[in-house]
């Protein structure tokens, strides 16, 4: 496993990180989920990402249990807040930041998180209030560094220009061969302000593994067939996308890579990406995905992928 620095922080994170969005919040049996976490450490993954909203605390509770016997300084732990936990608990107000962080720490059974992220931008709370409160929890020692997910370039710029507050060191956008939108504005503004990218859905929620075929039934053991894990995948479940993905198969074979490894190596080709978050339901998926770390795709392969993407149909933006 190779490691990269996360923005201007002193956090060194594995190129492949383990996410818990749909998998360890109830989509995967606990025993299998625990086996995936165990395998992640075995292959050198040191970065685990979660959020309070995943299973309304279930993912954090699970991690608190399975990580309890590991030295706290042996892994980098990230969580998030924003989405409603109850009818009255949501957003990025000062009160919510303190309340939700304390609740997350209890579930995670830890005194601090390495990275605390704003899961989305809060239009209802002044940015000044949010950043002041986030600075408070950093200075209290409950959080080491701050990040955000799916903020616009304008929102990122406004935060970066604010003085007297702790700075963001990470951005978590969706980014993959099928979704390159962050390259236009988010990546550049972040790079100019010492903010690294932790990208989610680098495998297009499994579509880039090639498991879905045009004109064929969805595999019963796939994410798309699981009502607990098929959230937000519909925008990618189209035959024209499956046909394009199938054209990546010979490119992966020429590089002696699995389809997943090709997709992950493509994301990691950009040095602005600190880590690619995977969601695994089986330990063997962790092993396969982790093997993409350190892979350098040939110029021919990169050019061929760019050529294929010229035919990519328009895809709806992620929520």
N, C-alpha and C positions, 0 to 999 in steps of 0.2 A: 504494500500500500504506500502511495505517495501522499505527502501532506503539503498544504499551502497555508499561508498566512491569511487570516480573515481581515481584510481591509487594513486600517491603521491600528488594529488591536494587537495584543501580544498572543492572541489565540492561534494555535496551529491546529488546523482541522484536516481530517482525512478527505481526499478528493471525492470519495463516495461516502455519503452519510445515510443514516437510517431514519426514515420518517415513520410516523405513526398515525397518519390522518384517518384512513379508512380501514387499515389493517388491525391495529392494536387497540382500537376503540370499540371492538365488538365484532368486526368482520372476520377475524381469524381466531380459532380456538386458543385458549390461554396457553396450553402446552406447546402448540406449534409456534405461537408468538414468542414465548420464552426461548424456544430453540433458535429462533431467528436472531434474537438479541445475543444469545450466546455465540452463535456463529459469526455475527458481526464483529465481536471482539476478537475472535480467533483469527479473522482475516485482516485485522488491523484497523477496522473502523473505530474511530474514537469520538465521533460526533453524532448525537442523537437529537432529533427535532420533534417537538410535540406542540400542543396548544391546549388551553383549558377547555375549548369548545369540542375537542375530539371526544365524542361519547359523553359530553357534559361531565368531564372530569375522569372518565374511565381510563383513557390513555395515560394520563398522568398518574393515576392510582396504580395502574399496572407497572409503569416504569419505577415508581417508588418501591414497589415490592421486588422486582427482579434486579434492580440496581443496588439494593440495600447492602449487599455483602461486598460490593466493589469499592476500592479506595476512591473517594470523591474526586481526587485530583487526577484520576486515570482516564477520565472522559470529559468531553465538553457537552453540556446539557443546555438545550434551548427550549423555551416555551413562548407562548403568545397570549394576547388578550385583545378583545374588541367585540366579538360576536356575543349575542345575548345568552347569558347563563340562566337567567330567570326573566320574568316579565319586567323587572325593574333593574336588572344588572346587565349593563352593556356599555360599550363606548370606552373612551380614553380620558375621562375626567380624572381629576386628582383623587377623588374618593374611590373611583373604580380601580385605578391603578394600584392603590395601596390594598384595597380589599381583595382584588383578584390575584395579586401577587402573593399575598399571605395565604390565600386558599391553595394556590398552586404549590407553594413551598410545602404545605402540610401534606398534600397528596403525593408529592414527589419525595417526601421524607428527606429534605435537605435544607440547609440554612441559606443557600444561595443558588442562583442559576447563572450560568456563564453568559447567556444571551437572552435578553427579554425583548420581544418583538411586538410592535403594533400590527395586528393581523390585517387591518385595513386603516384607511385614513378616516378620522372622525370629523364629519362636517358640522356636528353639533357642539363641539368643544373647541375653544380657542387653542391654536397650536401652542401658544405661550404657556397655557395651563398644562397641557400634556407634557411638554418638554421639561417644565419646572418640576412636575411630579416625578417624571422618569429620572431626573437628575437627583431628586431626593432619595429614591430607592437605591441608586448607585452609590451615593455617598453614605447611605446606611449600611452598605456592605451586602445587601440582599441580591444585588445584580452586579455583574462585572462589566457587561457591555450592552449596548442598545442596538436594536435593528427594527426594520419594518418590512411589510409584505404588500406588494401591489400598490405602491404609491406612484403618483405621476411625477414627471420630471419637475413640474412647477412646485409640487408639494415638497419634494426632496430639496430643491433649491431654497425654498423658504426656511426649512429646518436648518440647512447648512449655514445660512446667513445669520441665524440667531446667535447672539452672544450670551455668555454667562451661564450656559447650559452644557450638559454632557452631549457629546456628538454621537451620531449614529455611525456604526462600523459595518453594518450589513444590510443588504436588500434581498428580499426573497420573492422573485418574480417567477411566473411560469415561463419556461424556456426549453425549447426542444427543436429538433429538425422541422417539426410541424408548426412551431410557433416562435418566430424570431423577432417579434415586435419590440422587446426590450432593447435590442441592439440600436434602435433609432435614437432614442433620447435617454432612457434610464441608465444604460451602461455608461455612456459618456459623462453624464452629470455625476454619477456615483464615483467613477474613476477619478474625476477632478477633485473629489472631496474625501478620498480615503475610505470609500465604502465598497466592500467586497460583495460578490453575488453568491447567494446560496439558492440554487435554482430548484424549483419543484416541478414534478411531472416531466422529467427529462426523457422519459420513455413514452410520452403521450398517453399516460394512464394505461400503458400496456400495449397500445396500438402499434408502437414501433418495434415490438418484439416479433411481429409478423404472425401472431396467433390468430388474428381475425382475417378471414378470406372473403373476397367479393363473391356474393351469391351463395355463400355457405352459412350453415347454422352456427350461431355463437357457441363456442365450447362451454360445456356445462360447468367446468371447473375454473372458468375465467372470471375476472373482475366484473365484466359487463353482464354476466349472468347472475351475479350475486346482488340481491336487493340492498344489502348492507354496504356494498362497496361500489355500486355503479353510479354514484353521484357525479354529475358534470361530464360524464364520458360521451353523452349523446352527440355533442357537437363534433366529435371525431369519428363516430360510427357510421361511415358512409362508404359505399363501394368504391367511389372514385379515389378516396384516400387510401383504402386498402390496396387498390391496384398500384398506386404510386409507391406505397411502402414495400410492396412485393418486388419492385424494381431495385430496392436497396439490397436485396438478398445476395445477388452475385458480388456486390461490392464488399459485403461483410465476408463472404467466402474467400475472396481474393486477399483479404487482410488476415484470414484465419481467425475470424472473430464471430461470435454469435451476433444475432441481430441487436440484442440488447447492448452488448459491448460496443458495437458500432455507434449506436445512438448516444451512449454515455461518453465515449471517446470524442465524438463530434462536439458535444457540449463542452467538454474539458479542453478542447483545442484552444479555447479563448482564455487567456491568462487572467482576465477579469473575473472569471468564475472560480470561486474558492472551493466550492463543493457542490456536488449533484446529489439531491435527495432521492433515495429509492424507497419503494414500499414493497416489502417482500412478505409473502405468505408461507414460503417454504425455505428452509436453510439453503437448499441448493441454488435458489435464486440469489441469495446473498453472495454465495461463492462466485457465481457466474458474473454478477454485476460488479463485484469488487475487482475482478480481473481486468476491468476496463481501466483501472488506475494505471497511469504511466504509459498508456498506449499512445503512440504518435501516428496519426493517420497520414498516409502518403498524400502528396500534392495532387496526384491523379484522382484519388478517392474523394478528396475535398472538392475538387473541381466537378467531378461527376455528380456529387450530391447537390451542388449549386445548380447544375444544369437540370437535374430532376425537379428541383423546387420551383423552377419557372412554370411548371405545369400544376403546381399545388393550387387546389381550389380555395376560394375564400372561406375562412373559418371564423366563426363567431368568437369574440373575445371572451376570456374566462371571467366568471363572476367574481 
